[in-house]
């Protein structure tokens, strides 16, 4: 069973729900950020997996790799791209209300 995929799906669905509520349309900067994070993930995760710093149970992943990194690693870049603006906007609104 693809355990890592299931965990990622649960978290990404929660973030997408929050993302759609708080921000209506991703900006060009958000798309650029996502592209940069995906490239960096491909590079650095391939290195740490290739050096056996991090390992994955083969039965818990899909078996699709970009470099040495399983595809499930790329969900974290997507989550960060979605989640950081949501949290930023929420805290920004609280700071403005307190002022």
mmCIF file as gemmi writes it, N, C-alpha and C atoms, coordinates in Angstrom:
data_model
loop_
_atom_site.group_PDB
_atom_site.id
_atom_site.type_symbol
_atom_site.label_atom_id
_atom_site.label_alt_id
_atom_site.label_comp_id
_atom_site.label_asym_id
_atom_site.label_entity_id
_atom_site.label_seq_id
_atom_site.pdbx_PDB_ins_code
_atom_site.Cartn_x
_atom_site.Cartn_y
_atom_site.Cartn_z
_atom_site.occupancy
_atom_site.B_iso_or_equiv
_atom_site.pdbx_formal_charge
_atom_site.auth_seq_id
_atom_site.auth_asym_id
_atom_site.pdbx_PDB_model_num
ATOM 1 N N . UNK Axp A 1 ? 0.844 -1.191 0 1 0 ? 1 A 1
ATOM 2 C CA . UNK Axp A 1 ? 0 0 0 1 0 ? 1 A 1
ATOM 3 C C . UNK Axp A 1 ? 0.884 1.247 0 1 0 ? 1 A 1
ATOM 4 N N . UNK Axp A 2 ? 0.501 2.237 -0.733 1 0 ? 2 A 1
ATOM 5 C CA . UNK Axp A 2 ? 1.263 3.474 -0.869 1 0 ? 2 A 1
ATOM 6 C C . UNK Axp A 2 ? 0.979 4.404 0.306 1 0 ? 2 A 1
ATOM 7 N N . UNK Axp A 3 ? 1.553 4.115 1.451 1 0 ? 3 A 1
ATOM 8 C CA . UNK Axp A 3 ? 1.287 4.858 2.678 1 0 ? 3 A 1
ATOM 9 C C . UNK Axp A 3 ? 1.662 6.327 2.554 1 0 ? 3 A 1
ATOM 10 N N . UNK Axp A 4 ? 2.815 6.614 1.996 1 0 ? 4 A 1
ATOM 11 C CA . UNK Axp A 4 ? 3.26 8.006 1.88 1 0 ? 4 A 1
ATOM 12 C C . UNK Axp A 4 ? 2.292 8.805 1.007 1 0 ? 4 A 1
ATOM 13 N N . UNK Axp A 5 ? 1.8 8.196 -0.051 1 0 ? 5 A 1
ATOM 14 C CA . UNK Axp A 5 ? 0.846 8.862 -0.932 1 0 ? 5 A 1
ATOM 15 C C . UNK Axp A 5 ? -0.45 9.184 -0.189 1 0 ? 5 A 1
ATOM 16 N N . UNK Axp A 6 ? -0.951 8.248 0.579 1 0 ? 6 A 1
ATOM 17 C CA . UNK Axp A 6 ? -2.191 8.485 1.328 1 0 ? 6 A 1
ATOM 18 C C . UNK Axp A 6 ? -2.03 9.611 2.346 1 0 ? 6 A 1
ATOM 19 N N . UNK Axp A 7 ? -0.927 9.627 3.044 1 0 ? 7 A 1
ATOM 20 C CA . UNK Axp A 7 ? -0.664 10.699 4.011 1 0 ? 7 A 1
ATOM 21 C C . UNK Axp A 7 ? -0.6 12.043 3.293 1 0 ? 7 A 1
ATOM 22 N N . UNK Axp A 8 ? 0.102 12.082 2.171 1 0 ? 8 A 1
ATOM 23 C CA . UNK Axp A 8 ? 0.221 13.327 1.408 1 0 ? 8 A 1
ATOM 24 C C . UNK Axp A 8 ? -1.131 13.804 0.892 1 0 ? 8 A 1
ATOM 25 N N . UNK Axp A 9 ? -1.962 12.891 0.435 1 0 ? 9 A 1
ATOM 26 C CA . UNK Axp A 9 ? -3.282 13.271 -0.083 1 0 ? 9 A 1
ATOM 27 C C . UNK Axp A 9 ? -4.135 13.89 1.006 1 0 ? 9 A 1
ATOM 28 N N . UNK Axp A 10 ? -4.127 13.309 2.189 1 0 ? 10 A 1
ATOM 29 C CA . UNK Axp A 10 ? -4.909 13.858 3.3 1 0 ? 10 A 1
ATOM 30 C C . UNK Axp A 10 ? -4.463 15.283 3.611 1 0 ? 10 A 1
ATOM 31 N N . UNK Axp A 11 ? -3.176 15.502 3.722 1 0 ? 11 A 1
ATOM 32 C CA . UNK Axp A 11 ? -2.67 16.833 4.041 1 0 ? 11 A 1
ATOM 33 C C . UNK Axp A 11 ? -2.903 17.824 2.906 1 0 ? 11 A 1
ATOM 34 N N . UNK Axp A 12 ? -2.694 17.403 1.681 1 0 ? 12 A 1
ATOM 35 C CA . UNK Axp A 12 ? -2.859 18.343 0.575 1 0 ? 12 A 1
ATOM 36 C C . UNK Axp A 12 ? -4.327 18.728 0.386 1 0 ? 12 A 1
ATOM 37 N N . UNK Axp A 13 ? -5.248 17.825 0.641 1 0 ? 13 A 1
ATOM 38 C CA . UNK Axp A 13 ? -6.66 18.175 0.55 1 0 ? 13 A 1
ATOM 39 C C . UNK Axp A 13 ? -7.039 19.225 1.598 1 0 ? 13 A 1
ATOM 40 N N . UNK Axp A 14 ? -6.505 19.089 2.793 1 0 ? 14 A 1
ATOM 41 C CA . UNK Axp A 14 ? -6.74 20.088 3.827 1 0 ? 14 A 1
ATOM 42 C C . UNK Axp A 14 ? -6.178 21.444 3.456 1 0 ? 14 A 1
ATOM 43 N N . UNK Axp A 15 ? -4.993 21.45 2.895 1 0 ? 15 A 1
ATOM 44 C CA . UNK Axp A 15 ? -4.361 22.712 2.495 1 0 ? 15 A 1
ATOM 45 C C . UNK Axp A 15 ? -5.104 23.336 1.318 1 0 ? 15 A 1
ATOM 46 N N . UNK Axp A 16 ? -5.511 22.51 0.366 1 0 ? 16 A 1
ATOM 47 C CA . UNK Axp A 16 ? -6.259 23.042 -0.778 1 0 ? 16 A 1
ATOM 48 C C . UNK Axp A 16 ? -7.568 23.666 -0.312 1 0 ? 16 A 1
ATOM 49 N N . UNK Axp A 17 ? -8.235 23.054 0.634 1 0 ? 17 A 1
ATOM 50 C CA . UNK Axp A 17 ? -9.46 23.633 1.169 1 0 ? 17 A 1
ATOM 51 C C . UNK Axp A 17 ? -9.175 24.999 1.785 1 0 ? 17 A 1
ATOM 52 N N . UNK Axp A 18 ? -8.14 25.086 2.599 1 0 ? 18 A 1
ATOM 53 C CA . UNK Axp A 18 ? -7.774 26.369 3.21 1 0 ? 18 A 1
ATOM 54 C C . UNK Axp A 18 ? -7.336 27.371 2.145 1 0 ? 18 A 1
ATOM 55 N N . UNK Axp A 19 ? -6.602 26.897 1.161 1 0 ? 19 A 1
ATOM 56 C CA . UNK Axp A 19 ? -6.109 27.754 0.079 1 0 ? 19 A 1
ATOM 57 C C . UNK Axp A 19 ? -7.267 28.356 -0.706 1 0 ? 19 A 1
ATOM 58 N N . UNK Axp A 20 ? -8.257 27.569 -1.012 1 0 ? 20 A 1
ATOM 59 C CA . UNK Axp A 20 ? -9.393 28.056 -1.805 1 0 ? 20 A 1
ATOM 60 C C . UNK Axp A 20 ? -10.235 29.038 -1.007 1 0 ? 20 A 1
ATOM 61 N N . UNK Axp A 21 ? -10.265 28.888 0.3 1 0 ? 21 A 1
ATOM 62 C CA . UNK Axp A 21 ? -11.043 29.8 1.12 1 0 ? 21 A 1
ATOM 63 C C . UNK Axp A 21 ? -10.337 31.149 1.237 1 0 ? 21 A 1
ATOM 64 N N . UNK Axp A 22 ? -9.046 31.155 1.43 1 0 ? 22 A 1
ATOM 65 C CA . UNK Axp A 22 ? -8.31 32.382 1.725 1 0 ? 22 A 1
ATOM 66 C C . UNK Axp A 22 ? -7.805 33.117 0.486 1 0 ? 22 A 1
ATOM 67 N N . UNK Axp A 23 ? -7.382 32.407 -0.518 1 0 ? 23 A 1
ATOM 68 C CA . UNK Axp A 23 ? -6.791 33.029 -1.7 1 0 ? 23 A 1
ATOM 69 C C . UNK Axp A 23 ? -7.517 32.478 -2.92 1 0 ? 23 A 1
ATOM 70 N N . UNK Axp A 24 ? -8.074 33.356 -3.72 1 0 ? 24 A 1
ATOM 71 C CA . UNK Axp A 24 ? -8.898 32.905 -4.835 1 0 ? 24 A 1
ATOM 72 C C . UNK Axp A 24 ? -8.094 32.381 -6.023 1 0 ? 24 A 1
ATOM 73 N N . UNK Axp A 25 ? -7.006 33.048 -6.391 1 0 ? 25 A 1
ATOM 74 C CA . UNK Axp A 25 ? -6.243 32.646 -7.567 1 0 ? 25 A 1
ATOM 75 C C . UNK Axp A 25 ? -4.749 32.758 -7.274 1 0 ? 25 A 1
ATOM 76 N N . UNK Axp A 26 ? -3.99 31.688 -7.55 1 0 ? 26 A 1
ATOM 77 C CA . UNK Axp A 26 ? -2.547 31.772 -7.326 1 0 ? 26 A 1
ATOM 78 C C . UNK Axp A 26 ? -1.915 32.831 -8.24 1 0 ? 26 A 1
ATOM 79 N N . UNK Axp A 27 ? -0.989 33.563 -7.686 1 0 ? 27 A 1
ATOM 80 C CA . UNK Axp A 27 ? -0.307 34.599 -8.461 1 0 ? 27 A 1
ATOM 81 C C . UNK Axp A 27 ? 0.809 33.98 -9.299 1 0 ? 27 A 1
ATOM 82 N N . UNK Axp A 28 ? 1.365 34.783 -10.192 1 0 ? 28 A 1
ATOM 83 C CA . UNK Axp A 28 ? 2.507 34.33 -10.992 1 0 ? 28 A 1
ATOM 84 C C . UNK Axp A 28 ? 3.692 34.02 -10.087 1 0 ? 28 A 1
ATOM 85 N N . UNK Axp A 29 ? 3.81 34.778 -8.991 1 0 ? 29 A 1
ATOM 86 C CA . UNK Axp A 29 ? 4.897 34.523 -8.034 1 0 ? 29 A 1
ATOM 87 C C . UNK Axp A 29 ? 4.736 33.162 -7.375 1 0 ? 29 A 1
ATOM 88 N N . UNK Axp A 30 ? 3.506 32.78 -7.085 1 0 ? 30 A 1
ATOM 89 C CA . UNK Axp A 30 ? 3.263 31.468 -6.469 1 0 ? 30 A 1
ATOM 90 C C . UNK Axp A 30 ? 3.645 30.345 -7.43 1 0 ? 30 A 1
ATOM 91 N N . UNK Axp A 31 ? 3.321 30.502 -8.707 1 0 ? 31 A 1
ATOM 92 C CA . UNK Axp A 31 ? 3.693 29.488 -9.693 1 0 ? 31 A 1
ATOM 93 C C . UNK Axp A 31 ? 5.214 29.419 -9.856 1 0 ? 31 A 1
ATOM 94 N N . UNK Axp A 32 ? 5.872 30.567 -9.837 1 0 ? 32 A 1
ATOM 95 C CA . UNK Axp A 32 ? 7.33 30.599 -9.923 1 0 ? 32 A 1
ATOM 96 C C . UNK Axp A 32 ? 7.954 29.93 -8.701 1 0 ? 32 A 1
ATOM 97 N N . UNK Axp A 33 ? 7.419 30.245 -7.531 1 0 ? 33 A 1
ATOM 98 C CA . UNK Axp A 33 ? 7.902 29.623 -6.298 1 0 ? 33 A 1
ATOM 99 C C . UNK Axp A 33 ? 7.754 28.104 -6.361 1 0 ? 33 A 1
ATOM 100 N N . UNK Axp A 34 ? 6.612 27.636 -6.836 1 0 ? 34 A 1
ATOM 101 C CA . UNK Axp A 34 ? 6.4 26.199 -6.956 1 0 ? 34 A 1
ATOM 102 C C . UNK Axp A 34 ? 7.427 25.566 -7.889 1 0 ? 34 A 1
ATOM 103 N N . UNK Axp A 35 ? 7.672 26.195 -9.023 1 0 ? 35 A 1
ATOM 104 C CA . UNK Axp A 35 ? 8.654 25.664 -9.97 1 0 ? 35 A 1
ATOM 105 C C . UNK Axp A 35 ? 10.047 25.589 -9.346 1 0 ? 35 A 1
ATOM 106 N N . UNK Axp A 36 ? 10.429 26.639 -8.64 1 0 ? 36 A 1
ATOM 107 C CA . UNK Axp A 36 ? 11.744 26.663 -7.985 1 0 ? 36 A 1
ATOM 108 C C . UNK Axp A 36 ? 11.833 25.571 -6.925 1 0 ? 36 A 1
ATOM 109 N N . UNK Axp A 37 ? 10.795 25.442 -6.105 1 0 ? 37 A 1
ATOM 110 C CA . UNK Axp A 37 ? 10.809 24.417 -5.052 1 0 ? 37 A 1
ATOM 111 C C . UNK Axp A 37 ? 10.837 23.004 -5.627 1 0 ? 37 A 1
ATOM 112 N N . UNK Axp A 38 ? 10.15 22.779 -6.727 1 0 ? 38 A 1
ATOM 113 C CA . UNK Axp A 38 ? 10.172 21.449 -7.338 1 0 ? 38 A 1
ATOM 114 C C . UNK Axp A 38 ? 11.553 21.11 -7.891 1 0 ? 38 A 1
ATOM 115 N N . UNK Axp A 39 ? 12.213 22.085 -8.507 1 0 ? 39 A 1
ATOM 116 C CA . UNK Axp A 39 ? 13.573 21.856 -9.018 1 0 ? 39 A 1
ATOM 117 C C . UNK Axp A 39 ? 14.533 21.587 -7.859 1 0 ? 39 A 1
ATOM 118 N N . UNK Axp A 40 ? 14.441 22.407 -6.807 1 0 ? 40 A 1
ATOM 119 C CA . UNK Axp A 40 ? 15.314 22.205 -5.644 1 0 ? 40 A 1
ATOM 120 C C . UNK Axp A 40 ? 15.041 20.87 -4.961 1 0 ? 40 A 1
ATOM 121 N N . UNK Axp A 41 ? 13.774 20.481 -4.895 1 0 ? 41 A 1
ATOM 122 C CA . UNK Axp A 41 ? 13.426 19.181 -4.318 1 0 ? 41 A 1
ATOM 123 C C . UNK Axp A 41 ? 14.045 18.062 -5.137 1 0 ? 41 A 1
ATOM 124 N N . UNK Axp A 42 ? 13.957 18.162 -6.45 1 0 ? 42 A 1
ATOM 125 C CA . UNK Axp A 42 ? 14.533 17.132 -7.311 1 0 ? 42 A 1
ATOM 126 C C . UNK Axp A 42 ? 16.038 17.002 -7.085 1 0 ? 42 A 1
ATOM 127 N N . UNK Axp A 43 ? 16.703 18.127 -6.943 1 0 ? 43 A 1
ATOM 128 C CA . UNK Axp A 43 ? 18.156 18.103 -6.766 1 0 ? 43 A 1
ATOM 129 C C . UNK Axp A 43 ? 18.542 17.57 -5.389 1 0 ? 43 A 1
ATOM 130 N N . UNK Axp A 44 ? 18.046 18.224 -4.351 1 0 ? 44 A 1
ATOM 131 C CA . UNK Axp A 44 ? 18.513 17.901 -3.005 1 0 ? 44 A 1
ATOM 132 C C . UNK Axp A 44 ? 17.962 16.578 -2.476 1 0 ? 44 A 1
ATOM 133 N N . UNK Axp A 45 ? 16.723 16.252 -2.797 1 0 ? 45 A 1
ATOM 134 C CA . UNK Axp A 45 ? 16.195 14.965 -2.352 1 0 ? 45 A 1
ATOM 135 C C . UNK Axp A 45 ? 16.886 13.815 -3.067 1 0 ? 45 A 1
ATOM 136 N N . UNK Axp A 46 ? 17.247 14.023 -4.329 1 0 ? 46 A 1
ATOM 137 C CA . UNK Axp A 46 ? 18.005 12.986 -5.038 1 0 ? 46 A 1
ATOM 138 C C . UNK Axp A 46 ? 19.354 12.75 -4.366 1 0 ? 46 A 1
ATOM 139 N N . UNK Axp A 47 ? 19.956 13.829 -3.908 1 0 ? 47 A 1
ATOM 140 C CA . UNK Axp A 47 ? 21.251 13.695 -3.227 1 0 ? 47 A 1
ATOM 141 C C . UNK Axp A 47 ? 21.103 12.951 -1.907 1 0 ? 47 A 1
ATOM 142 N N . UNK Axp A 48 ? 20.145 13.368 -1.073 1 0 ? 48 A 1
ATOM 143 C CA . UNK Axp A 48 ? 20.05 12.721 0.25 1 0 ? 48 A 1
ATOM 144 C C . UNK Axp A 48 ? 19.546 11.284 0.158 1 0 ? 48 A 1
ATOM 145 N N . UNK Axp A 49 ? 18.729 10.981 -0.831 1 0 ? 49 A 1
ATOM 146 C CA . UNK Axp A 49 ? 18.306 9.59 -1.019 1 0 ? 49 A 1
ATOM 147 C C . UNK Axp A 49 ? 19.456 8.785 -1.606 1 0 ? 49 A 1
ATOM 148 N N . UNK Axp A 50 ? 20.181 9.377 -2.544 1 0 ? 50 A 1
ATOM 149 C CA . UNK Axp A 50 ? 21.322 8.695 -3.163 1 0 ? 50 A 1
ATOM 150 C C . UNK Axp A 50 ? 22.439 8.389 -2.184 1 0 ? 50 A 1
ATOM 151 N N . UNK Axp A 51 ? 22.609 9.247 -1.181 1 0 ? 51 A 1
ATOM 152 C CA . UNK Axp A 51 ? 23.634 9.024 -0.157 1 0 ? 51 A 1
ATOM 153 C C . UNK Axp A 51 ? 23.132 8.168 1.006 1 0 ? 51 A 1
ATOM 154 N N . UNK Axp A 52 ? 21.917 7.665 0.896 1 0 ? 52 A 1
ATOM 155 C CA . UNK Axp A 52 ? 21.286 6.84 1.938 1 0 ? 52 A 1
ATOM 156 C C . UNK Axp A 52 ? 21.124 7.566 3.266 1 0 ? 52 A 1
ATOM 157 N N . UNK Axp A 53 ? 20.985 8.885 3.214 1 0 ? 53 A 1
ATOM 158 C CA . UNK Axp A 53 ? 20.681 9.653 4.423 1 0 ? 53 A 1
ATOM 159 C C . UNK Axp A 53 ? 19.213 9.449 4.777 1 0 ? 53 A 1
ATOM 160 N N . UNK Axp A 54 ? 18.386 9.368 3.744 1 0 ? 54 A 1
ATOM 161 C CA . UNK Axp A 54 ? 16.96 9.111 3.893 1 0 ? 54 A 1
ATOM 162 C C . UNK Axp A 54 ? 16.627 7.897 3.05 1 0 ? 54 A 1
ATOM 163 N N . UNK Axp A 55 ? 15.791 7.049 3.578 1 0 ? 55 A 1
ATOM 164 C CA . UNK Axp A 55 ? 15.372 5.875 2.828 1 0 ? 55 A 1
ATOM 165 C C . UNK Axp A 55 ? 13.862 5.699 2.902 1 0 ? 55 A 1
ATOM 166 N N . UNK Axp A 56 ? 13.328 4.975 1.962 1 0 ? 56 A 1
ATOM 167 C CA . UNK Axp A 56 ? 11.895 4.727 1.906 1 0 ? 56 A 1
ATOM 168 C C . UNK Axp A 56 ? 11.641 3.238 1.81 1 0 ? 56 A 1
ATOM 169 N N . UNK Axp A 57 ? 10.57 2.792 2.44 1 0 ? 57 A 1
ATOM 170 C CA . UNK Axp A 57 ? 10.165 1.396 2.333 1 0 ? 57 A 1
ATOM 171 C C . UNK Axp A 57 ? 9.543 1.227 0.948 1 0 ? 57 A 1
ATOM 172 N N . UNK Axp A 58 ? 10.108 0.381 0.118 1 0 ? 58 A 1
ATOM 173 C CA . UNK Axp A 58 ? 9.629 0.252 -1.265 1 0 ? 58 A 1
ATOM 174 C C . UNK Axp A 58 ? 8.137 -0.075 -1.382 1 0 ? 58 A 1
ATOM 175 N N . UNK Axp A 59 ? 7.586 -0.79 -0.438 1 0 ? 59 A 1
ATOM 176 C CA . UNK Axp A 59 ? 6.161 -1.134 -0.521 1 0 ? 59 A 1
ATOM 177 C C . UNK Axp A 59 ? 5.253 0.027 -0.137 1 0 ? 59 A 1
ATOM 178 N N . UNK Axp A 60 ? 5.823 1.105 0.422 1 0 ? 60 A 1
ATOM 179 C CA . UNK Axp A 60 ? 5.018 2.254 0.839 1 0 ? 60 A 1
ATOM 180 C C . UNK Axp A 60 ? 5.044 3.411 -0.149 1 0 ? 60 A 1
ATOM 181 N N . UNK Axp A 61 ? 5.725 3.245 -1.274 1 0 ? 61 A 1
ATOM 182 C CA . UNK Axp A 61 ? 5.789 4.315 -2.282 1 0 ? 61 A 1
ATOM 183 C C . UNK Axp A 61 ? 5.28 3.779 -3.614 1 0 ? 61 A 1
ATOM 184 N N . UNK Axp A 62 ? 4.967 4.708 -4.512 1 0 ? 62 A 1
ATOM 185 C CA . UNK Axp A 62 ? 4.451 4.318 -5.829 1 0 ? 62 A 1
ATOM 186 C C . UNK Axp A 62 ? 5.512 3.684 -6.717 1 0 ? 62 A 1
ATOM 187 N N . UNK Axp A 63 ? 6.775 4.031 -6.497 1 0 ? 63 A 1
ATOM 188 C CA . UNK Axp A 63 ? 7.847 3.505 -7.332 1 0 ? 63 A 1
ATOM 189 C C . UNK Axp A 63 ? 8.18 4.408 -8.505 1 0 ? 63 A 1
ATOM 190 N N . UNK Axp A 64 ? 7.621 5.625 -8.503 1 0 ? 64 A 1
ATOM 191 C CA . UNK Axp A 64 ? 7.924 6.607 -9.534 1 0 ? 64 A 1
ATOM 192 C C . UNK Axp A 64 ? 8.973 7.554 -8.959 1 0 ? 64 A 1
ATOM 193 N N . UNK Axp A 65 ? 10.069 7.723 -9.676 1 0 ? 65 A 1
ATOM 194 C CA . UNK Axp A 65 ? 11.178 8.533 -9.177 1 0 ? 65 A 1
ATOM 195 C C . UNK Axp A 65 ? 11.501 9.665 -10.133 1 0 ? 65 A 1
ATOM 196 N N . UNK Axp A 66 ? 11.938 10.776 -9.571 1 0 ? 66 A 1
ATOM 197 C CA . UNK Axp A 66 ? 12.56 11.854 -10.337 1 0 ? 66 A 1
ATOM 198 C C . UNK Axp A 66 ? 13.965 11.941 -9.77 1 0 ? 66 A 1
ATOM 199 N N . UNK Axp A 67 ? 14.928 11.532 -10.563 1 0 ? 67 A 1
ATOM 200 C CA . UNK Axp A 67 ? 16.272 11.337 -10.017 1 0 ? 67 A 1
ATOM 201 C C . UNK Axp A 67 ? 16.203 10.153 -9.06 1 0 ? 67 A 1
ATOM 202 N N . UNK Axp A 68 ? 16.716 10.35 -7.852 1 0 ? 68 A 1
ATOM 203 C CA . UNK Axp A 68 ? 16.624 9.313 -6.821 1 0 ? 68 A 1
ATOM 204 C C . UNK Axp A 68 ? 15.438 9.518 -5.895 1 0 ? 68 A 1
ATOM 205 N N . UNK Axp A 69 ? 14.736 10.619 -6.039 1 0 ? 69 A 1
ATOM 206 C CA . UNK Axp A 69 ? 13.658 10.978 -5.114 1 0 ? 69 A 1
ATOM 207 C C . UNK Axp A 69 ? 12.328 10.396 -5.576 1 0 ? 69 A 1
ATOM 208 N N . UNK Axp A 70 ? 11.62 9.726 -4.66 1 0 ? 70 A 1
ATOM 209 C CA . UNK Axp A 70 ? 10.292 9.23 -5.024 1 0 ? 70 A 1
ATOM 210 C C . UNK Axp A 70 ? 9.328 10.397 -5.233 1 0 ? 70 A 1
ATOM 211 N N . UNK Axp A 71 ? 8.354 10.205 -6.068 1 0 ? 71 A 1
ATOM 212 C CA . UNK Axp A 71 ? 7.406 11.254 -6.421 1 0 ? 71 A 1
ATOM 213 C C . UNK Axp A 71 ? 6.694 11.82 -5.187 1 0 ? 71 A 1
ATOM 214 N N . UNK Axp A 72 ? 6.551 11.009 -4.156 1 0 ? 72 A 1
ATOM 215 C CA . UNK Axp A 72 ? 5.879 11.466 -2.938 1 0 ? 72 A 1
ATOM 216 C C . UNK Axp A 72 ? 6.617 12.623 -2.268 1 0 ? 72 A 1
ATOM 217 N N . UNK Axp A 73 ? 7.922 12.711 -2.462 1 0 ? 73 A 1
ATOM 218 C CA . UNK Axp A 73 ? 8.696 13.821 -1.885 1 0 ? 73 A 1
ATOM 219 C C . UNK Axp A 73 ? 8.268 15.172 -2.439 1 0 ? 73 A 1
ATOM 220 N N . UNK Axp A 74 ? 7.737 15.184 -3.618 1 0 ? 74 A 1
ATOM 221 C CA . UNK Axp A 74 ? 7.389 16.446 -4.267 1 0 ? 74 A 1
ATOM 222 C C . UNK Axp A 74 ? 6.096 17.05 -3.718 1 0 ? 74 A 1
ATOM 223 N N . UNK Axp A 75 ? 5.315 16.26 -3.014 1 0 ? 75 A 1
ATOM 224 C CA . UNK Axp A 75 ? 4.108 16.792 -2.378 1 0 ? 75 A 1
ATOM 225 C C . UNK Axp A 75 ? 4.46 17.859 -1.345 1 0 ? 75 A 1
ATOM 226 N N . UNK Axp A 76 ? 5.596 17.724 -0.704 1 0 ? 76 A 1
ATOM 227 C CA . UNK Axp A 76 ? 5.973 18.687 0.329 1 0 ? 76 A 1
ATOM 228 C C . UNK Axp A 76 ? 6.236 20.067 -0.268 1 0 ? 76 A 1
ATOM 229 N N . UNK Axp A 77 ? 6.81 20.112 -1.457 1 0 ? 77 A 1
ATOM 230 C CA . UNK Axp A 77 ? 7.016 21.397 -2.133 1 0 ? 77 A 1
ATOM 231 C C . UNK Axp A 77 ? 5.674 22.024 -2.499 1 0 ? 77 A 1
ATOM 232 N N . UNK Axp A 78 ? 4.746 21.201 -2.967 1 0 ? 78 A 1
ATOM 233 C CA . UNK Axp A 78 ? 3.411 21.693 -3.304 1 0 ? 78 A 1
ATOM 234 C C . UNK Axp A 78 ? 2.708 22.194 -2.047 1 0 ? 78 A 1
ATOM 235 N N . UNK Axp A 79 ? 2.789 21.419 -0.97 1 0 ? 79 A 1
ATOM 236 C CA . UNK Axp A 79 ? 2.162 21.838 0.287 1 0 ? 79 A 1
ATOM 237 C C . UNK Axp A 79 ? 2.734 23.149 0.798 1 0 ? 79 A 1
ATOM 238 N N . UNK Axp A 80 ? 4.049 23.292 0.739 1 0 ? 80 A 1
ATOM 239 C CA . UNK Axp A 80 ? 4.666 24.537 1.209 1 0 ? 80 A 1
ATOM 240 C C . UNK Axp A 80 ? 4.222 25.721 0.371 1 0 ? 80 A 1
ATOM 241 N N . UNK Axp A 81 ? 4.14 25.53 -0.936 1 0 ? 81 A 1
ATOM 242 C CA . UNK Axp A 81 ? 3.723 26.616 -1.825 1 0 ? 81 A 1
ATOM 243 C C . UNK Axp A 81 ? 2.285 27.039 -1.544 1 0 ? 81 A 1
ATOM 244 N N . UNK Axp A 82 ? 1.455 26.091 -1.19 1 0 ? 82 A 1
ATOM 245 C CA . UNK Axp A 82 ? 0.056 26.4 -0.888 1 0 ? 82 A 1
ATOM 246 C C . UNK Axp A 82 ? -0.133 26.926 0.527 1 0 ? 82 A 1
ATOM 247 N N . UNK Axp A 83 ? 0.557 26.325 1.474 1 0 ? 83 A 1
ATOM 248 C CA . UNK Axp A 83 ? 0.31 26.613 2.882 1 0 ? 83 A 1
ATOM 249 C C . UNK Axp A 83 ? 0.924 27.924 3.36 1 0 ? 83 A 1
ATOM 250 N N . UNK Axp A 84 ? 2.115 28.246 2.929 1 0 ? 84 A 1
ATOM 251 C CA . UNK Axp A 84 ? 2.79 29.457 3.414 1 0 ? 84 A 1
ATOM 252 C C . UNK Axp A 84 ? 1.983 30.725 3.122 1 0 ? 84 A 1
ATOM 253 N N . UNK Axp A 85 ? 1.468 30.935 1.899 1 0 ? 85 A 1
ATOM 254 C CA . UNK Axp A 85 ? 0.657 32.138 1.683 1 0 ? 85 A 1
ATOM 255 C C . UNK Axp A 85 ? -0.615 32.184 2.533 1 0 ? 85 A 1
ATOM 256 N N . UNK Axp A 86 ? -1.228 31.038 2.77 1 0 ? 86 A 1
ATOM 257 C CA . UNK Axp A 86 ? -2.435 30.998 3.597 1 0 ? 86 A 1
ATOM 258 C C . UNK Axp A 86 ? -2.113 31.439 5.015 1 0 ? 86 A 1
ATOM 259 N N . UNK Axp A 87 ? -1.06 30.872 5.587 1 0 ? 87 A 1
ATOM 260 C CA . UNK Axp A 87 ? -0.663 31.228 6.954 1 0 ? 87 A 1
ATOM 261 C C . UNK Axp A 87 ? -0.235 32.696 7.006 1 0 ? 87 A 1
ATOM 262 N N . UNK Axp A 88 ? 0.499 33.139 6.002 1 0 ? 88 A 1
ATOM 263 C CA . UNK Axp A 88 ? 0.952 34.536 5.938 1 0 ? 88 A 1
ATOM 264 C C . UNK Axp A 88 ? -0.252 35.476 5.938 1 0 ? 88 A 1
ATOM 265 N N . UNK Axp A 89 ? -1.228 35.201 5.098 1 0 ? 89 A 1
ATOM 266 C CA . UNK Axp A 89 ? -2.415 36.054 5.017 1 0 ? 89 A 1
ATOM 267 C C . UNK Axp A 89 ? -3.202 36.047 6.324 1 0 ? 89 A 1
ATOM 268 N N . UNK Axp A 90 ? -3.293 34.905 6.956 1 0 ? 90 A 1
ATOM 269 C CA . UNK Axp A 90 ? -4.024 34.818 8.224 1 0 ? 90 A 1
ATOM 270 C C . UNK Axp A 90 ? -3.331 35.633 9.309 1 0 ? 90 A 1
ATOM 271 N N . UNK Axp A 91 ? -2.016 35.541 9.398 1 0 ? 91 A 1
ATOM 272 C CA . UNK Axp A 91 ? -1.296 36.295 10.429 1 0 ? 91 A 1
ATOM 273 C C . UNK Axp A 91 ? -1.259 37.775 10.09 1 0 ? 91 A 1
ATOM 274 N N . UNK Axp A 92 ? -1.2 38.115 8.824 1 0 ? 92 A 1
ATOM 275 C CA . UNK Axp A 92 ? -1.194 39.517 8.403 1 0 ? 92 A 1
ATOM 276 C C . UNK Axp A 92 ? -2.503 40.196 8.803 1 0 ? 92 A 1
ATOM 277 N N . UNK Axp A 93 ? -3.615 39.513 8.608 1 0 ? 93 A 1
ATOM 278 C CA . UNK Axp A 93 ? -4.918 40.069 8.967 1 0 ? 93 A 1
ATOM 279 C C . UNK Axp A 93 ? -5.016 40.284 10.476 1 0 ? 93 A 1
ATOM 280 N N . UNK Axp A 94 ? -4.453 39.367 11.258 1 0 ? 94 A 1
ATOM 281 C CA . UNK Axp A 94 ? -4.48 39.512 12.715 1 0 ? 94 A 1
ATOM 282 C C . UNK Axp A 94 ? -3.637 40.693 13.158 1 0 ? 94 A 1
ATOM 283 N N . UNK Axp A 95 ? -2.488 40.91 12.511 1 0 ? 95 A 1
ATOM 284 C CA . UNK Axp A 95 ? -1.626 42.038 12.867 1 0 ? 95 A 1
ATOM 285 C C . UNK Axp A 95 ? -2.3 43.36 12.511 1 0 ? 95 A 1
ATOM 286 N N . UNK Axp A 96 ? -2.978 43.413 11.399 1 0 ? 96 A 1
ATOM 287 C CA . UNK Axp A 96 ? -3.658 44.644 10.982 1 0 ? 96 A 1
ATOM 288 C C . UNK Axp A 96 ? -4.796 44.964 11.953 1 0 ? 96 A 1
ATOM 289 N N . UNK Axp A 97 ? -5.536 43.969 12.401 1 0 ? 97 A 1
ATOM 290 C CA . UNK Axp A 97 ? -6.635 44.174 13.341 1 0 ? 97 A 1
ATOM 291 C C . UNK Axp A 97 ? -6.146 44.684 14.683 1 0 ? 97 A 1
ATOM 292 N N . UNK Axp A 98 ? -4.968 44.21 15.139 1 0 ? 98 A 1
ATOM 293 C CA . UNK Axp A 98 ? -4.429 44.639 16.438 1 0 ? 98 A 1
ATOM 294 C C . UNK Axp A 98 ? -3.932 46.075 16.408 1 0 ? 98 A 1
ATOM 295 N N . UNK Axp A 99 ? -3.517 46.558 15.238 1 0 ? 99 A 1
ATOM 296 C CA . UNK Axp A 99 ? -2.947 47.923 15.15 1 0 ? 99 A 1
ATOM 297 C C . UNK Axp A 99 ? -3.979 49.001 15.292 1 0 ? 99 A 1
